[in-house]
């Protein structure tokens, strides 16, 4: 990954010092608004113009552009517009990798809260204050902007139904209560950003919810509206591609975080059929009717397959415990690296450089 580093024209933005939340927390709170971009030169000025200059409880707001190999001059435009930080990929690596690199960079730039929004101006910047408020109050680790699918006019009835179905599957897999799982308009606390590790390449939206649910983090949703689309989605080529990609992601993540339960579900039909075949053989045997050894043979084979699948599940569950230890170790290493690097230079002047 190539990096342009921090742009020297850093804008300083501070909330009023008499903010009720600042009086309550008595600490400096830095917000970094992360914008993944891929050929967003056309919409980037409008997106940046809509971002808030001040938010109650936030001491400093900075913008981070994570460019995923754009070829339309997005980076040059971002520099011209005075974006605070720019991270650039030499080639297109996908949204999931771009998001993960943005989280890591935001932490390195001293973020206490990271907000992720889209470069195509899909999400109005005025809702960022609503996203960060539950984190500032200590009520949430992650906040998701609920687009209220039923109110999005340009979604077809089929797409609305599929969005609801996907969100229900994610709620089931993650044991959370998220109404809009595919919304990319989100806020993350520093601790949450440290703990999240993106494993899939397609998209981060579902994986972060499932990870957060399994880690016991608190997820809150707030209602938001969306702007009209300015271009077709680059993430989904068509509805079938979207369904296949998201469905596969949910299945893989569920198996990854719940291996024993997953293998048990697969093994149960084999064990059930094997026992039925054995019972059939025993029934005829007790009745004194000879033969039917094929029931015993086939039943034994099917039962052994089920038992083997169950044993694989037990082994996978043991490996999952090691994964949890590895995740905790990685979390502690990230914290140690941040502590060793020291705190980045804070915002200096009250309200200087506000948009």
Secondary structure, DSSP 8 states (H G I E B T S, - for coil): --EEEE-S--------TT-HHHHHH-S--EEEEEEEESS-HHHHHHHHHTS-S--TT-SEEEEEEEEES-SSSHHHHHHHTT-SEEEEESS---HHHHHHHHHHHHHHTT-SEEEEEETT--B-GGGHHHHHHHHHTTS-SEEEEE--GGG-TTS-HHHHHHHHHHHHHHHHHHT---S-TT---EEEEHHHHHH-----SS-SHHHHHHHHHHTT--EEEEE--B---SS--SS-SSHHHHHHHHHHHHHHHHHHH-HHHHHHHHHHHHHHHHHHHHHHHHHHHHTT----HHHHHHHHHHHHHHHHHHHHHHHHHHHHHHHHHHHHHHHHHHHHHHHHH-------STTTT--
